[in-house]
């Protein structure tokens, strides 16, 4: 009898909670801590149960009919809420998509960027909405959310960045992370003629020697200087003796670094000699 009782108790413990709060949490767990109001009555909650939780803070409105469950949002909560607020065809794009792919830094609490179909006439406060067609190959799912592909995210951001060198760093980083390669980005350029970002992206892809990966404004400034003076033969962000240098002329045994230390590379070999680096 004790064995049977133990089995029954074990099975009961594994059943999902059917309390109102348990039902809400089960929905939110699939949606980065966010629920839509229509989902709640579908799960069995009454209007009074919903209003009670709105009044006491267990549900926190983020957009019309879109609620955060609990007081502490997850890192993806605001992006998820924007998607739910903009409908089933909405896709995270531009800065939000680039951040989700790890290509740009964009605060989780900043206004999400969303692309919706061209015919949609949506206006949502605290969401940046863009309209336009998206092919199926340009959309993916990540962290349970619809998001544009990395190549499309690069195109989306091409018109938003401050200069070509920042865009070049984004393109090179996407290739370094194996998220978007030159051929894929050229496909975006060809398929989206006339869209914002196409012209600067084409210029970056056509750079002599290809896009170079830089990680700071100082590196981008120095790269611009090298190109203006037609200096060639360098590698960017290469490691020597386990230390990464910003610019390396391997054949000349010479390097430039903007960090707290640098390397001297004598012609008789790549030996290490730390010394204070001058700030460029």
Buried (B, 14 or more C-beta within 10 A) or exposed (E): EEEEEEEEEEEEEEEEEEEBEEBBBBBBEEBBBBBBBEBBEEBEBEEEBBEBBBEEEBBBEBBEBBBBBBEEBBBBBBBBBBBBBBEEBBBBBBBBBBBBBEBBEBEBEBBBBBBBBEEEEBEBEEBBBEEEEBEEEBBBEBEEBBBBBBBBBBBBBBBBBEEBBBBBBBBBBBBEEEBBBBEBBBBBBEBBEEBBBBEBBBEBBEBEEEBBBBBEBBBBEBBBEBBEEEEEEBEBBBEBEEBEBBBBBBEEBBBBBBEEEBBEBEEEEBEEEEEEBEEE
